[in-house]
């Protein structure tokens, strides 16, 4: 089984932790600007109760980490993409476990989202583009005599 090297784990952890910290800071800033008793109720993307959604998010992050532990070398954009997805997932998980809900404050049309959601989206795009690019690269073949 091939594993990701230590510098790659450090990149993954740094990106993930940065996203969690930035996400939590922006959500706390938004919550602190609400007047006492004021609340913003918006329809969520998933109408799953917080506990089940927390379990689902935890399993998804764990599955990504297991996948990354088993895969070989990854291009940096793909690795950063995984860091963004994991960081975003953990950022929303922190809200669910701590508050029982996720703070969404970026409004676009009928949708509301947060920095963690943006990180998950951008990370997914980086992973997809990186994987498609790696499939398009010519591969070296070993010719046996």
Residue pairs with C-beta under 8 A, 6 or more apart in sequence:
1 70
2 70
2 71
2 72
2 73
3 69
3 70
4 12
4 68
4 69
4 71
4 72
4 73
4 74
4 79
5 73
8 73
8 74
8 79
11 76
11 79
11 80
11 83
12 68
12 79
12 82
12 83
12 86
13 83
14 83
15 79
15 80
15 83
15 84
15 87
16 83
16 84
16 86
16 87
16 90
17 87
18 87
19 83
19 84
19 87
19 88
19 90
19 91
19 115
19 116
19 119
20 87
20 90
20 91
20 94
20 116
22 115
23 87
23 88
23 91
23 92
23 114
23 115
23 116
23 119
24 91
24 94
26 105
26 114
26 115
27 95
27 103
27 105
27 114
27 115
30 103
30 105
31 103
34 40
40 105
42 104
42 112
44 101
44 102
44 104
45 111
45 113
46 53
48 56
50 96
50 100
50 101
53 96
54 93
54 96
54 97
57 89
57 92
57 93
57 96
58 93
60 89
61 86
61 89
61 90
61 93
64 82
64 85
64 86
64 89
65 86
68 74
68 82
74 82
74 130
75 130
75 133
75 134
77 126
77 129
77 130
78 126
78 127
78 130
78 131
78 134
80 123
80 126
81 122
81 123
81 124
81 125
81 126
81 127
81 130
82 123
82 127
83 123
84 119
84 120
84 122
84 123
84 126
85 119
85 120
85 123
85 124
85 127
86 123
87 116
87 119
87 123
88 115
88 116
88 117
88 118
88 119
88 120
88 123
89 116
89 120
91 114
91 115
91 116
91 119
92 102
92 114
92 116
92 117
95 101
95 102
95 103
96 102
102 114
102 116
103 114
104 112
104 113
104 114
104 117
105 112
105 114
106 112
106 113
106 114
106 115
106 117
106 118
